[in-house]
Amino acid sequence: MTGKPLPRFKYGLVCDDIREEKSNKTLIVGLYGSKIIVPGIPGIMPKLCFRLCFDATGAYPENFELMLKRPDGKVEGPFPVKTPALRTRTRGT
């Protein structure tokens, strides 16, 4: 840990796929609601994507770890996360 405070979590999306388009738009495919229904347990999902939004207006670490807690209480992870570089915006864009 770098000693910098962690960014504040704002929201998260769970979906089947996330695509960055050439037009600089993000395409979210198969957005899930509050429940993910699988045909059986144990089950296999070919792909599951997470779009996490944090308030990173201040200093934040370049890397952190994410852990998932299952309904049965078991924790999966940690999964390393590398934060993307913030884009600097210029006026008019």
C-alpha positions in Angstrom: 0.0 0.0 0.0 1.3 3.4 -0.9 -0.2 5.2 2.1 -2.5 7.2 -0.1 -6.2 7.1 0.8 -8.4 4.7 -1.2 -10.8 6.3 -3.7 -14.4 6.5 -2.6 -16.6 3.9 -4.2 -19.5 5.4 -6.1 -21.3 2.6 -8.0 -20.7 -0.7 -9.8 -22.2 -2.5 -12.8 -22.2 -6.2 -13.5 -22.7 -7.3 -17.1 -21.8 -9.8 -19.7 -19.3 -7.6 -21.7 -17.9 -4.1 -21.8 -16.5 -2.8 -25.1 -14.7 0.4 -25.8 -15.9 1.7 -29.2 -13.7 3.6 -31.7 -16.2 6.5 -31.3 -15.0 6.8 -27.7 -18.2 5.4 -26.3 -18.5 2.5 -23.9 -20.9 -0.3 -24.8 -22.3 -2.2 -21.8 -23.8 -5.6 -22.9 -26.1 -7.7 -20.8 -26.5 -5.5 -17.7 -27.6 -7.5 -14.6 -30.0 -6.2 -12.0 -29.9 -7.2 -8.3 -29.8 -10.9 -9.1 -27.8 -13.1 -11.4 -29.7 -16.3 -12.3 -27.7 -19.3 -13.3 -29.1 -22.7 -14.6 -27.4 -24.6 -11.8 -24.9 -24.4 -8.9 -22.1 -24.9 -9.3 -22.4 -23.1 -12.6 -20.0 -21.6 -15.2 -20.4 -18.2 -16.7 -18.3 -17.7 -19.8 -17.6 -14.1 -19.0 -18.6 -11.7 -16.3 -17.5 -8.1 -16.3 -17.5 -5.4 -13.6 -17.5 -1.7 -14.2 -16.6 0.1 -11.0 -16.7 3.8 -10.5 -14.7 5.6 -7.9 -14.4 9.2 -6.9 -10.8 9.8 -7.8 -10.7 13.6 -7.6 -7.9 13.5 -5.1 -4.7 11.4 -4.9 -5.3 7.7 -5.2 -3.2 4.6 -5.3 -2.2 3.2 -8.7 -3.0 -0.4 -7.6 -5.3 -2.0 -5.1 -7.0 -5.3 -4.4 -10.7 -6.3 -4.8 -12.3 -9.1 -2.8 -15.7 -10.6 -3.4 -17.9 -11.9 -0.6 -20.3 -14.7 -1.6 -23.7 -15.1 0.0 -22.4 -18.1 2.0 -19.8 -15.8 3.6 -16.8 -17.2 1.8 -14.4 -14.5 0.4 -12.9 -14.8 -3.1 -9.8 -13.0 -4.0 -7.9 -10.8 -3.6 -7.9 -9.7 -7.3 -5.3 -7.1 -8.2 -6.7 -3.9 -9.8 -4.6 -1.4 -11.7 -6.3 1.9 -11.9 -6.3 3.6 -15.3 -4.6 7.0 -15.8 -7.0 9.9 -15.5 -7.7 11.5 -18.8 -7.1 15.2 -18.9 -9.9 17.2 -20.6 -9.3 20.2 -22.6 -11.9 22.9 -23.2 -14.4 22.1 -25.9 -14.0 18.3 -25.9 
